[in-house]
Amino acid sequence: MSQPEVNPVHRIALAVEYNGSGFSGWQRQAAAGSRSDCPVATVQQEVEQALSQVAAHPVAVTCAGRTDAGVHATSQVVHFDCEIDRGEKAWTRGVNSLLPRSVRILWARTVDQGFNARFSATARRYHYVIYRRQQASAILSGSVTHCPFVLDVGAMNEAAQSLLGEQDFTSFRAAGCQSNTPFRNVHKVSVTEHGEFVLIDIEANAFLQHMVRNIAGSLMVIGRGQQSVQWVSELISARDRSCAAMTAAPDGLYLVQVLYPESLGLPVDVRPPPFFEY
């Protein structure tokens, strides 16, 4: 008896850009007290729904790094498996036609079955954008973190250098973080000013829940002169979240790059927020 024909499985990698203001984060989830078939608005929900229509079968995606409610991405990377590779045009223009305007597929590539958007990544890079003006911006509402105070950017940058290397980041970890370890390796970090904007640019092998926002909150306290530049080093040594500053707002946080080995041949994307120039 002949064996039934097995459809080949194709693995596709995508880069996704989204404005997180209208979403309860990346990860698909059900509203509290609701049935699982009544999800709250998440980016994953929208992406999977659109991909499933183009693929003509249910699609589940794996992302490089889950983002929280209100957090944005200019270059999130995901992968999914499908029965038919419909080509880059279908996975970009076709899927985009089914997505809300706040979510867009930037590129699509066929990858080896061994590729995993999360586990194949070597690093993630985030930008945290602070807008220094007495009055908040109506145009940039939800896209930047407003700070009406004078900030000593040089002091913030000096303090941030204490974050470099592999360290225990318990003091910058959310209480509900599910990671098995508080250790992360920060490859590079800088705080620079660009007109009315202040940019925190940080890259690490991975991040704990709320890690960047907790770091940003503490750096802003230093920028206002309320703590010394040594405070970040002291916080790391303390290993106590209650010692650090409040979590900064999600509005100014962007996942801007996911790094992979060059051998995979994926586009090298470093995408600052569209309104921002280095």
Summary of the structure (lengths in Angstrom):
residues: 278
radius of gyration: 20.1
end to end distance: 65.1
largest distance: 78.9
contacts: 865
relative contact order: 0.18
helix: 24%
strand: 28%
